[in-house]
Amino acid sequence: MEFSTNPLNPAQAGNAEDDGFHEECGVVGIWNAQDAAALTALGLHALQHRGQEAAGITSLSEDGQFNSHKGRGLVGDNFSDAKVMRALPGRAAIGHNRYATTGESALRNVQPLYADFEFGGLAVAHNGNLVNAFQLKRALVRRGCLFQSTTDSEVFVHLIAISLYSTVVDRLIDALKQVQGAYSLVTLHDGALIGARDPLGVRPLVLGRLGGPDSNSWVLASETCALDIMGAEFVRDIEPGEVVIADDRGLRSVRPFGKQQSRFCIFEYIYFARPDSVIEGTSVYNTRKRIGQELARESAVPADVIVPVPDSGVPAAMGYAAESGVPFELGIIRNHYVGRTFIEPTDQIRNLGVKLKHSANRTMIEGRRVILVDDSIVRGTTSRKIVEMVRAAGAAEVHMRIAAPPTTHPCFYGIDTPDRDKLLAANHSVEEMARFIGADSLAFISLDGLYRALGHQGRDARNPGYCDACFTGDYAIPLTDIQEAPERAPALIAANGA
């Protein structure tokens, strides 16, 4: 990404397409189900929002042969061809949607990663960030390990390879005990599907079942929406620090880490998870509506219409409207057919880029006092263009309300965010931010308000219960690589994760 050197200088604001949090990755695993690769592709379709750069599936055939297909682009670009799917036979498979937070976007970095070991083949798909990947990779290279990709996910492969334990599960646990970071992981070998979640449970992973309560057909996925699309029954969330093994004997679980307080990523509720997913027993959609209600209680302003910035602002705007009594209207229409690869050849076209995705619904805006509701502000360039567009449509006033606290710190745990000096809220007051985006007023939900929307009294600083480092700077997992080499911090921010 490229970011402006001065976020408050509109002339240097950059491309609005770069403004915002970018998705993590999505993983799916299937054990003992007919057409496992096709089911995996369906699951990846449901998780497309978690990564649009590339997708891959590795299947295990009845004779123990591993087969893979990986490619740049969307799931439908890679797995809609019957010939491709016929080349992925078997009753077990894993898949991955990629958004690159580690390494360049070369095909060699597209997952699942596969390697042949003394015990046979093993495929790995990983969502998250390892915060000691640089340290581990340096030690592994010194031992003679040859890395084929630039993604930190390959660290798992080499740690498994050099482990002195005999079983695959024990080798994987040995690897997990050496890595630090946030991850959900699915692995496949000739004998089992294995899933694992980091000890603090920062990244999500759920378990489902196909074929009824007595079936031995299992599904692992980043979100419950992937289970829904393939007709799988939700069983439970994988617990923080848990390793689950599905094989011909059934499903079993081990917990190699001591009990720790969960620190699930709070931004999953605000933006990343799909609205129809259920996380830790909580509906994402209903949570976002409650966030909007809390936001209205905290920052009400006289207005005529509540307008969401689609699509991520819609549930919060509905909650805001319900609490405030101000009508909800689709005052901005999103064009769903604009891809990320749109070519912007001139400054004039580039400056109009936001209109490729959004257009004002003038009849709902003209002459009215408008409250715009969005999920977050990162650099502010997109918010600025949205406000300009709404004003140009004749709005009498434009107030911006944000369903997240100010984003003041980058994420090192699997979400691609700018360096801190590029985060608008890290360097400017709310009043300065309001002037930059051109709004009559700007307000964010408070941190305590966010926690109240999640069913808590407020944030307990001694025991937050969520990872909220992007708002607080309270990093739950030590940033080992950066602490060891602070001068490498900017590069590590851009080149860590999967």
DRENDODO-869639 format. One record per residue (C-alpha): residue number from 1; x, y, z. Coordinates in nm, 2 decimals. Example, Ala and Ser with C-alpha at 12.3 -4.5 7.8 and 13.67 -1.06 7.14 Angstrom:
// residues 2
num=1 east=1.23 north=-0.45 up=0.78
num=2 east=1.37 north=-0.11 up=0.71
This chain:
// residues 498
num=1 east=0.00 north=0.00 up=0.00
num=2 east=0.09 north=0.36 up=-0.04
num=3 east=-0.01 north=0.61 up=0.22
num=4 east=0.01 north=0.99 up=0.23
num=5 east=0.30 north=1.15 up=0.42
num=6 east=0.05 north=1.39 up=0.58
num=7 east=-0.30 north=1.25 up=0.63
num=8 east=-0.44 north=1.60 up=0.67
num=9 east=-0.32 north=1.72 up=0.33
num=10 east=-0.59 north=1.64 up=0.08
num=11 east=-0.35 north=1.68 up=-0.21
num=12 east=-0.15 north=1.39 up=-0.07
num=13 east=-0.44 north=1.19 up=0.05
num=14 east=-0.37 north=0.90 up=-0.20
num=15 east=-0.61 north=0.65 up=-0.34
num=16 east=-0.92 north=0.59 up=-0.13
num=17 east=-0.90 north=0.23 up=-0.23
num=18 east=-0.62 north=0.19 up=0.01
num=19 east=-0.81 north=0.35 up=0.30
num=20 east=-0.95 north=0.10 up=0.54
num=21 east=-0.88 north=-0.23 up=0.72
num=22 east=-0.81 north=-0.52 up=0.49
num=23 east=-0.93 north=-0.87 up=0.54
num=24 east=-0.73 north=-1.14 up=0.71
num=25 east=-0.77 north=-1.48 up=0.56
num=26 east=-1.02 north=-1.76 up=0.57
num=27 east=-0.97 north=-2.13 up=0.63
num=28 east=-1.18 north=-2.44 up=0.57
num=29 east=-1.12 north=-2.81 up=0.65
num=30 east=-1.34 north=-3.11 up=0.56
num=31 east=-1.29 north=-3.47 up=0.69
num=32 east=-1.48 north=-3.78 up=0.57
num=33 east=-1.73 north=-3.63 up=0.33
num=34 east=-1.82 north=-3.70 up=-0.03
num=35 east=-1.70 north=-3.43 up=-0.27
num=36 east=-1.48 north=-3.27 up=0.01
num=37 east=-1.31 north=-3.03 up=-0.23
num=38 east=-1.65 north=-2.90 up=-0.36
num=39 east=-1.77 north=-2.85 up=-0.01
num=40 east=-1.44 north=-2.67 up=0.07
num=41 east=-1.50 north=-2.44 up=-0.23
num=42 east=-1.85 north=-2.36 up=-0.10
num=43 east=-1.70 north=-2.28 up=0.24
num=44 east=-1.44 north=-2.05 up=0.08
num=45 east=-1.72 north=-1.87 up=-0.12
num=46 east=-1.89 north=-1.79 up=0.21
num=47 east=-1.55 north=-1.67 up=0.35
num=48 east=-1.47 north=-1.46 up=0.04
num=49 east=-1.49 north=-1.14 up=0.25
num=50 east=-1.19 north=-1.25 up=0.45
num=51 east=-0.95 north=-1.24 up=0.15
num=52 east=-0.99 north=-1.18 up=-0.22
num=53 east=-0.63 north=-1.20 up=-0.35
num=54 east=-0.60 north=-1.57 up=-0.40
num=55 east=-0.76 north=-1.91 up=-0.31
num=56 east=-0.64 north=-2.26 up=-0.29
num=57 east=-0.76 north=-2.61 up=-0.21
num=58 east=-0.57 north=-2.93 up=-0.13
num=59 east=-0.75 north=-3.26 up=-0.13
num=60 east=-0.66 north=-3.61 up=-0.01
num=61 east=-0.77 north=-3.89 up=-0.24
num=62 east=-0.86 north=-4.24 up=-0.12
num=63 east=-0.52 north=-4.38 up=-0.22
num=64 east=-0.34 north=-4.12 up=-0.01
num=65 east=-0.25 north=-3.89 up=-0.29
num=66 east=-0.25 north=-3.51 up=-0.23
num=67 east=-0.39 north=-3.29 up=-0.50
num=68 east=-0.38 north=-2.91 up=-0.51
num=69 east=-0.51 north=-2.62 up=-0.71
num=70 east=-0.42 north=-2.26 up=-0.63
num=71 east=-0.47 north=-1.94 up=-0.81
num=72 east=-0.49 north=-1.56 up=-0.79
num=73 east=-0.83 north=-1.40 up=-0.77
num=74 east=-1.16 north=-1.50 up=-0.62
num=75 east=-1.29 north=-1.84 up=-0.53
num=76 east=-1.52 north=-1.84 up=-0.83
num=77 east=-1.23 north=-1.75 up=-1.06
num=78 east=-1.04 north=-2.07 up=-0.96
num=79 east=-1.30 north=-2.34 up=-0.87
num=80 east=-1.59 north=-2.30 up=-1.10
num=81 east=-1.44 north=-2.53 up=-1.37
num=82 east=-1.56 north=-2.89 up=-1.35
num=83 east=-1.22 north=-3.01 up=-1.48
num=84 east=-1.05 north=-2.84 up=-1.19
num=85 east=-1.28 north=-3.00 up=-0.93
num=86 east=-1.24 north=-3.35 up=-1.08
num=87 east=-0.87 north=-3.31 up=-1.03
num=88 east=-0.93 north=-3.27 up=-0.65
num=89 east=-1.08 north=-3.61 up=-0.56
num=90 east=-1.12 north=-3.75 up=-0.21
num=91 east=-1.32 north=-3.73 up=0.12
num=92 east=-1.09 north=-3.48 up=0.29
num=93 east=-0.97 north=-3.14 up=0.19
num=94 east=-0.85 north=-2.80 up=0.33
num=95 east=-0.88 north=-2.46 up=0.17
num=96 east=-0.76 north=-2.10 up=0.21
num=97 east=-0.86 north=-1.75 up=0.10
num=98 east=-0.57 north=-1.52 up=0.11
num=99 east=-0.53 north=-1.16 up=0.18
num=100 east=-0.15 north=-1.09 up=0.18
num=101 east=-0.03 north=-0.96 up=0.51
num=102 east=0.29 north=-1.15 up=0.47
num=103 east=0.51 north=-1.16 up=0.17
num=104 east=0.44 north=-1.06 up=-0.19
num=105 east=0.14 north=-1.18 up=-0.38
num=106 east=0.34 north=-1.44 up=-0.58
num=107 east=0.17 north=-1.78 up=-0.64
num=108 east=0.43 north=-1.95 up=-0.42
num=109 east=0.27 north=-1.77 up=-0.12
num=110 east=-0.09 north=-1.90 up=-0.19
num=111 east=-0.20 north=-2.16 up=0.05
num=112 east=-0.25 north=-2.44 up=0.15
num=113 east=0.12 north=-2.50 up=0.17
num=114 east=0.23 north=-2.86 up=0.11
num=115 east=0.54 north=-3.06 up=0.20
num=116 east=0.65 north=-3.42 up=0.20
num=117 east=0.78 north=-3.55 up=0.54
num=118 east=0.91 north=-3.88 up=0.65
num=119 east=0.56 north=-3.97 up=0.78
num=120 east=0.41 north=-3.86 up=0.44
num=121 east=0.25 north=-3.55 up=0.30
num=122 east=0.11 north=-3.26 up=0.50
num=123 east=-0.09 north=-2.96 up=0.39
num=124 east=-0.13 north=-2.64 up=0.60
num=125 east=-0.36 north=-2.34 up=0.58
num=126 east=-0.32 north=-2.06 up=0.83
num=127 east=-0.50 north=-1.74 up=0.93
num=128 east=-0.32 north=-1.49 up=1.15
num=129 east=0.02 north=-1.35 up=1.23
num=130 east=0.33 north=-1.49 up=1.40
num=131 east=0.50 north=-1.21 up=1.60
num=132 east=0.83 north=-1.41 up=1.63
num=133 east=0.84 north=-1.53 up=1.27
num=134 east=1.15 north=-1.33 up=1.18
num=135 east=1.34 north=-1.47 up=1.48
num=136 east=1.22 north=-1.83 up=1.41
num=137 east=1.30 north=-1.81 up=1.04
num=138 east=1.65 north=-1.68 up=1.11
num=139 east=1.72 north=-1.98 up=1.34
num=140 east=1.57 north=-2.22 up=1.09
num=141 east=1.77 north=-2.09 up=0.80
num=142 east=2.09 north=-2.13 up=1.02
num=143 east=1.99 north=-2.49 up=1.06
num=144 east=1.98 north=-2.54 up=0.69
num=145 east=1.60 north=-2.51 up=0.63
num=146 east=1.52 north=-2.38 up=0.28
num=147 east=1.21 north=-2.15 up=0.26
num=148 east=1.01 north=-2.17 up=-0.06
num=149 east=0.78 north=-1.88 up=0.02
num=150 east=0.80 north=-1.54 up=0.19
num=151 east=0.49 north=-1.60 up=0.41
num=152 east=0.53 north=-1.67 up=0.79
num=153 east=0.30 north=-1.96 up=0.76
num=154 east=0.59 north=-2.17 up=0.62
num=155 east=0.75 north=-2.15 up=0.96
num=156 east=0.50 north=-2.41 up=1.08
num=157 east=0.61 north=-2.65 up=0.80
num=158 east=0.98 north=-2.63 up=0.90
num=159 east=0.91 north=-2.66 up=1.27
num=160 east=0.71 north=-2.97 up=1.21
num=161 east=0.99 north=-3.11 up=0.99
num=162 east=1.27 north=-3.07 up=1.25
num=163 east=1.06 north=-3.19 up=1.55
num=164 east=1.19 north=-3.50 up=1.72
num=165 east=0.84 north=-3.62 up=1.82
num=166 east=0.71 north=-3.93 up=1.65
num=167 east=0.34 north=-3.85 up=1.58
num=168 east=0.21 north=-3.58 up=1.35
num=169 east=0.00 north=-3.44 up=1.63
num=170 east=0.29 north=-3.42 up=1.87
num=171 east=0.51 north=-3.26 up=1.60
num=172 east=0.24 north=-3.00 up=1.54
num=173 east=0.20 north=-2.92 up=1.91
num=174 east=0.58 north=-2.89 up=1.94
num=175 east=0.57 north=-2.63 up=1.66
num=176 east=0.28 north=-2.45 up=1.82
num=177 east=0.46 north=-2.42 up=2.15
num=178 east=0.75 north=-2.24 up=1.97
num=179 east=0.55 north=-1.98 up=1.78
num=180 east=0.41 north=-1.67 up=1.92
num=181 east=0.11 north=-1.49 up=1.77
num=182 east=-0.25 north=-1.51 up=1.67
num=183 east=-0.36 north=-1.79 up=1.45
num=184 east=-0.62 north=-2.04 up=1.35
num=185 east=-0.48 north=-2.34 up=1.16
num=186 east=-0.60 north=-2.64 up=0.96
num=187 east=-0.37 north=-2.92 up=0.86
num=188 east=-0.43 north=-3.23 up=0.66
num=189 east=-0.22 north=-3.55 up=0.64
num=190 east=-0.29 north=-3.91 up=0.54
num=191 east=-0.47 north=-4.00 up=0.85
num=192 east=-0.64 north=-3.69 up=1.00
num=193 east=-0.76 north=-3.34 up=0.97
num=194 east=-0.62 north=-3.12 up=1.25
num=195 east=-0.73 north=-2.78 up=1.36
num=196 east=-0.57 north=-2.55 up=1.61
num=197 east=-0.64 north=-2.21 up=1.77
num=198 east=-0.39 north=-1.98 up=1.94
num=199 east=-0.38 north=-1.99 up=2.32
num=200 east=-0.56 north=-1.65 up=2.35
num=201 east=-0.81 north=-1.73 up=2.09
num=202 east=-0.75 north=-1.41 up=1.90
num=203 east=-0.84 north=-1.56 up=1.56
num=204 east=-1.17 north=-1.75 up=1.51
num=205 east=-1.22 north=-2.12 up=1.43
num=206 east=-1.54 north=-2.32 up=1.45
num=207 east=-1.64 north=-2.69 up=1.43
num=208 east=-1.93 north=-2.83 up=1.24
num=209 east=-2.07 north=-3.17 up=1.14
num=210 east=-2.21 north=-3.30 up=0.82
num=211 east=-2.47 north=-3.58 up=0.80
num=212 east=-2.64 north=-3.58 up=1.14
num=213 east=-2.54 north=-3.64 up=1.50
num=214 east=-2.40 north=-3.99 up=1.45
num=215 east=-2.19 north=-3.89 up=1.15
num=216 east=-1.80 north=-3.89 up=1.15
num=217 east=-1.79 north=-3.61 up=0.89
num=218 east=-1.64 north=-3.29 up=1.03
num=219 east=-1.59 north=-2.93 up=0.92
num=220 east=-1.35 north=-2.67 up=1.05
num=221 east=-1.39 north=-2.31 up=0.93
num=222 east=-1.32 north=-1.95 up=1.02
num=223 east=-1.68 north=-1.86 up=1.06
num=224 east=-2.02 north=-2.03 up=1.10
num=225 east=-2.14 north=-1.88 up=0.76
num=226 east=-1.92 north=-2.13 up=0.59
num=227 east=-2.10 north=-2.41 up=0.77
num=228 east=-2.44 north=-2.27 up=0.67
num=229 east=-2.36 north=-2.27 up=0.30
num=230 east=-2.26 north=-2.64 up=0.29
num=231 east=-2.55 north=-2.75 up=0.52
num=232 east=-2.33 north=-2.84 up=0.81
num=233 east=-2.45 north=-2.83 up=1.17
num=234 east=-2.26 north=-2.60 up=1.40
num=235 east=-2.12 north=-2.79 up=1.69
num=236 east=-1.91 north=-2.54 up=1.88
num=237 east=-1.62 north=-2.29 up=1.87
num=238 east=-1.28 north=-2.44 up=1.89
num=239 east=-1.15 north=-2.32 up=2.23
num=240 east=-0.84 north=-2.10 up=2.27
num=241 east=-0.53 north=-2.31 up=2.27
num=242 east=-0.72 north=-2.62 up=2.17
num=243 east=-0.61 north=-2.88 up=1.91
num=244 east=-0.88 north=-3.10 up=1.75
num=245 east=-0.81 north=-3.41 up=1.55
num=246 east=-1.07 north=-3.57 up=1.32
num=247 east=-0.97 north=-3.92 up=1.20
num=248 east=-1.13 north=-4.26 up=1.13
num=249 east=-1.18 north=-4.31 up=1.50
num=250 east=-1.38 north=-3.99 up=1.54
num=251 east=-1.31 north=-3.65 up=1.69
num=252 east=-1.08 north=-3.59 up=1.98
num=253 east=-0.92 north=-3.29 up=2.14
num=254 east=-0.61 north=-3.20 up=2.33
num=255 east=-0.52 north=-2.88 up=2.52
num=256 east=-0.14 north=-2.84 up=2.53
num=257 east=-0.14 north=-2.49 up=2.67
num=258 east=-0.23 north=-2.38 up=3.02
num=259 east=-0.56 north=-2.20 up=3.07
num=260 east=-0.54 north=-1.84 up=2.97
num=261 east=-0.79 north=-1.55 up=2.95
num=262 east=-0.94 north=-1.54 up=2.60
num=263 east=-0.86 north=-1.22 up=2.40
num=264 east=-1.07 north=-1.27 up=2.09
num=265 east=-1.03 north=-1.00 up=1.83
num=266 east=-1.30 north=-0.74 up=1.90
num=267 east=-1.28 north=-0.61 up=1.55
num=268 east=-1.44 north=-0.93 up=1.42
num=269 east=-1.77 north=-0.80 up=1.58
num=270 east=-1.73 north=-0.45 up=1.43
num=271 east=-1.63 north=-0.53 up=1.08
num=272 east=-1.45 north=-0.86 up=0.97
num=273 east=-1.70 north=-1.13 up=1.04
num=274 east=-1.99 north=-1.17 up=0.81
num=275 east=-2.31 north=-1.03 up=0.96
num=276 east=-2.49 north=-1.37 up=0.95
num=277 east=-2.21 north=-1.55 up=1.14
num=278 east=-2.23 north=-1.64 up=1.51
num=279 east=-1.92 north=-1.59 up=1.72
num=280 east=-1.88 north=-1.73 up=2.07
num=281 east=-2.26 north=-1.78 up=2.08
num=282 east=-2.33 north=-1.42 up=1.98
num=283 east=-2.49 north=-1.30 up=1.65
num=284 east=-2.26 north=-1.06 up=1.47
num=285 east=-2.56 north=-0.89 up=1.31
num=286 east=-2.73 north=-0.82 up=1.65
num=287 east=-2.41 north=-0.71 up=1.80
num=288 east=-2.36 north=-0.45 up=1.53
num=289 east=-2.71 north=-0.32 up=1.59
num=290 east=-2.64 north=-0.29 up=1.96
num=291 east=-2.32 north=-0.10 up=1.88
num=292 east=-2.53 north=0.14 up=1.68
num=293 east=-2.78 north=0.18 up=1.96
num=294 east=-2.50 north=0.25 up=2.21
num=295 east=-2.35 north=0.50 up=1.96
num=296 east=-2.68 north=0.69 up=1.94
num=297 east=-2.71 north=0.71 up=2.32
num=298 east=-2.36 north=0.85 up=2.34
num=299 east=-2.35 north=1.09 up=2.05
num=300 east=-2.70 north=1.19 up=1.95
num=301 east=-2.74 north=1.50 up=1.73
num=302 east=-3.06 north=1.65 up=1.57
num=303 east=-3.10 north=1.50 up=1.22
num=304 east=-3.36 north=1.41 up=0.96
num=305 east=-3.21 north=1.08 up=0.83
num=306 east=-2.97 north=0.80 up=0.93
num=307 east=-2.76 north=0.68 up=0.63
num=308 east=-2.52 north=0.39 up=0.64
num=309 east=-2.20 north=0.38 up=0.45
num=310 east=-2.26 north=0.04 up=0.28
num=311 east=-2.22 north=-0.24 up=0.34
num=312 east=-2.03 north=-0.25 up=0.67
num=313 east=-2.22 north=0.04 up=0.83
num=314 east=-2.57 north=-0.09 up=0.77
num=315 east=-2.64 north=-0.29 up=1.09
num=316 east=-2.50 north=-0.02 up=1.32
num=317 east=-2.70 north=0.24 up=1.13
num=318 east=-3.01 north=0.04 up=1.18
num=319 east=-2.94 north=0.03 up=1.55
num=320 east=-2.87 north=0.40 up=1.56
num=321 east=-3.20 north=0.48 up=1.39
num=322 east=-3.40 north=0.25 up=1.62
num=323 east=-3.25 north=0.41 up=1.93
num=324 east=-3.27 north=0.77 up=1.81
num=325 east=-3.61 north=0.75 up=1.64
num=326 east=-3.46 north=0.91 up=1.32
num=327 east=-3.56 north=0.73 up=1.00
num=328 east=-3.31 north=0.49 up=0.84
num=329 east=-3.27 north=0.53 up=0.46
num=330 east=-3.03 north=0.40 up=0.20
num=331 east=-2.89 north=0.74 up=0.11
num=332 east=-2.58 north=0.58 up=-0.04
num=333 east=-2.60 north=0.30 up=-0.30
num=334 east=-2.31 north=0.06 up=-0.34
num=335 east=-2.20 north=-0.08 up=-0.68
num=336 east=-2.12 north=-0.44 up=-0.60
num=337 east=-1.96 north=-0.51 up=-0.94
num=338 east=-1.65 north=-0.30 up=-0.90
num=339 east=-1.34 north=-0.52 up=-0.86
num=340 east=-1.02 north=-0.44 up=-0.67
num=341 east=-0.82 north=-0.44 up=-0.99
num=342 east=-0.99 north=-0.14 up=-1.16
num=343 east=-0.74 north=0.06 up=-1.36
num=344 east=-0.73 north=0.43 up=-1.27
num=345 east=-0.52 north=0.58 up=-1.54
num=346 east=-0.55 north=0.95 up=-1.47
num=347 east=-0.57 north=1.19 up=-1.17
num=348 east=-0.92 north=1.29 up=-1.28
num=349 east=-1.05 north=0.94 up=-1.29
num=350 east=-0.86 north=0.85 up=-0.97
num=351 east=-1.03 north=1.14 up=-0.78
num=352 east=-1.37 north=1.01 up=-0.89
num=353 east=-1.28 north=0.66 up=-0.77
num=354 east=-1.51 north=0.65 up=-0.47
num=355 east=-1.80 north=0.70 up=-0.71
num=356 east=-1.71 north=0.36 up=-0.87
num=357 east=-1.82 north=0.20 up=-0.54
num=358 east=-2.07 north=0.44 up=-0.40
num=359 east=-2.33 north=0.69 up=-0.53
num=360 east=-2.56 north=0.92 up=-0.35
num=361 east=-2.93 north=0.86 up=-0.35
num=362 east=-3.02 north=1.23 up=-0.38
num=363 east=-3.39 north=1.19 up=-0.31
num=364 east=-3.31 north=1.07 up=0.04
num=365 east=-3.04 north=1.33 up=0.11
num=366 east=-3.13 north=1.66 up=-0.05
num=367 east=-3.21 north=1.94 up=0.20
num=368 east=-3.18 north=1.70 up=0.50
num=369 east=-2.96 north=1.68 up=0.80
num=370 east=-2.78 north=1.35 up=0.75
num=371 east=-2.60 north=1.12 up=1.00
num=372 east=-2.36 north=0.89 up=0.82
num=373 east=-2.28 north=0.57 up=1.01
num=374 east=-1.96 north=0.37 up=0.92
num=375 east=-1.76 north=0.10 up=1.09
num=376 east=-1.43 north=0.28 up=1.13
num=377 east=-1.19 north=0.55 up=1.01
num=378 east=-0.84 north=0.45 up=0.92
num=379 east=-0.67 north=0.72 up=0.71
num=380 east=-0.99 north=0.92 up=0.65
num=381 east=-0.96 north=0.96 up=0.28
num=382 east=-1.26 north=0.75 up=0.20
num=383 east=-1.47 north=0.92 up=0.47
num=384 east=-1.37 north=1.26 up=0.32
num=385 east=-1.49 north=1.16 up=-0.03
num=386 east=-1.81 north=1.01 up=0.11
num=387 east=-1.89 north=1.34 up=0.30
num=388 east=-1.81 north=1.54 up=-0.02
num=389 east=-2.04 north=1.32 up=-0.22
num=390 east=-2.33 north=1.36 up=0.03
num=391 east=-2.29 north=1.73 up=0.04
num=392 east=-2.28 north=1.75 up=-0.34
num=393 east=-2.62 north=1.56 up=-0.33
num=394 east=-2.77 north=1.86 up=-0.14
num=395 east=-2.74 north=1.76 up=0.23
num=396 east=-2.80 north=2.05 up=0.47
num=397 east=-2.57 north=1.90 up=0.73
num=398 east=-2.35 north=1.60 up=0.74
num=399 east=-2.26 north=1.43 up=1.07
num=400 east=-2.03 north=1.12 up=1.09
num=401 east=-2.08 north=0.85 up=1.35
num=402 east=-1.83 north=0.56 up=1.38
num=403 east=-1.92 north=0.22 up=1.52
num=404 east=-1.57 north=0.17 up=1.66
num=405 east=-1.34 north=0.37 up=1.89
num=406 east=-1.06 north=0.57 up=1.73
num=407 east=-0.80 north=0.35 up=1.57
num=408 east=-0.48 north=0.46 up=1.71
num=409 east=-0.25 north=0.16 up=1.68
num=410 east=-0.16 north=-0.09 up=1.41
num=411 east=-0.26 north=-0.46 up=1.43
num=412 east=0.02 north=-0.72 up=1.44
num=413 east=-0.21 north=-1.02 up=1.47
num=414 east=-0.34 north=-1.08 up=1.12
num=415 east=-0.52 north=-0.76 up=1.01
num=416 east=-0.34 north=-0.54 up=0.75
num=417 east=-0.33 north=-0.19 up=0.89
num=418 east=-0.10 north=0.11 up=0.81
num=419 east=0.19 north=0.22 up=1.03
num=420 east=0.08 north=0.42 up=1.33
num=421 east=0.19 north=0.75 up=1.17
num=422 east=-0.06 north=0.69 up=0.89
num=423 east=-0.35 north=0.63 up=1.12
num=424 east=-0.56 north=0.95 up=1.14
num=425 east=-0.67 north=0.91 up=1.50
num=426 east=-0.32 north=0.84 up=1.62
num=427 east=-0.20 north=1.19 up=1.52
num=428 east=-0.51 north=1.42 up=1.54
num=429 east=-0.79 north=1.51 up=1.77
num=430 east=-1.15 north=1.42 up=1.69
num=431 east=-1.21 north=1.79 up=1.60
num=432 east=-0.92 north=1.79 up=1.36
num=433 east=-1.04 north=1.47 up=1.20
num=434 east=-1.39 north=1.62 up=1.16
num=435 east=-1.24 north=1.92 up=0.97
num=436 east=-1.03 north=1.69 up=0.75
num=437 east=-1.33 north=1.47 up=0.64
num=438 east=-1.55 north=1.79 up=0.61
num=439 east=-1.82 north=1.68 up=0.85
num=440 east=-2.02 north=1.91 up=1.07
num=441 east=-1.95 north=1.68 up=1.36
num=442 east=-1.77 north=1.35 up=1.41
num=443 east=-1.81 north=1.10 up=1.70
num=444 east=-1.68 north=0.75 up=1.78
num=445 east=-1.83 north=0.50 up=2.01
num=446 east=-1.64 north=0.49 up=2.34
num=447 east=-1.44 north=0.19 up=2.44
num=448 east=-1.67 north=0.13 up=2.73
num=449 east=-1.97 north=0.17 up=2.50
num=450 east=-1.83 north=-0.09 up=2.27
num=451 east=-1.79 north=-0.33 up=2.56
num=452 east=-2.15 north=-0.25 up=2.68
num=453 east=-2.28 north=-0.34 up=2.33
num=454 east=-2.10 north=-0.68 up=2.38
num=455 east=-2.28 north=-0.74 up=2.71
num=456 east=-2.03 north=-0.61 up=2.96
num=457 east=-2.04 north=-0.33 up=3.21
num=458 east=-1.75 north=-0.16 up=3.03
num=459 east=-1.39 north=-0.24 up=2.97
num=460 east=-1.20 north=-0.40 up=3.26
num=461 east=-0.84 north=-0.29 up=3.21
num=462 east=-0.72 north=-0.58 up=3.43
num=463 east=-0.91 north=-0.84 up=3.23
num=464 east=-1.04 north=-0.69 up=2.90
num=465 east=-1.16 north=-1.03 up=2.75
num=466 east=-1.09 north=-0.91 up=2.40
num=467 east=-0.79 north=-0.80 up=2.19
num=468 east=-0.85 north=-0.43 up=2.14
num=469 east=-0.49 north=-0.32 up=2.08
num=470 east=-0.59 north=-0.12 up=1.77
num=471 east=-0.78 north=0.11 up=2.01
num=472 east=-0.57 north=0.09 up=2.32
num=473 east=-0.22 north=-0.02 up=2.23
num=474 east=-0.26 north=-0.30 up=2.48
num=475 east=-0.10 north=-0.58 up=2.29
num=476 east=-0.19 north=-0.91 up=2.45
num=477 east=0.09 north=-1.11 up=2.28
num=478 east=0.45 north=-0.97 up=2.31
num=479 east=0.58 north=-0.83 up=1.98
num=480 east=0.90 north=-1.03 up=1.99
num=481 east=1.03 north=-0.95 up=1.65
num=482 east=0.98 north=-0.57 up=1.69
num=483 east=1.12 north=-0.57 up=2.04
num=484 east=1.43 north=-0.76 up=1.92
num=485 east=1.48 north=-0.52 up=1.62
num=486 east=1.28 north=-0.20 up=1.66
num=487 east=1.44 north=-0.06 up=1.35
num=488 east=1.26 north=-0.33 up=1.15
num=489 east=0.92 north=-0.24 up=1.28
num=490 east=0.78 north=-0.07 up=0.97
num=491 east=0.89 north=-0.36 up=0.75
num=492 east=0.75 north=-0.62 up=0.99
num=493 east=0.41 north=-0.44 up=1.00
num=494 east=0.39 north=-0.47 up=0.63
num=495 east=0.54 north=-0.82 up=0.60
num=496 east=0.39 north=-1.03 up=0.88
num=497 east=0.09 north=-1.26 up=0.87
num=498 east=-0.14 north=-1.47 up=0.65
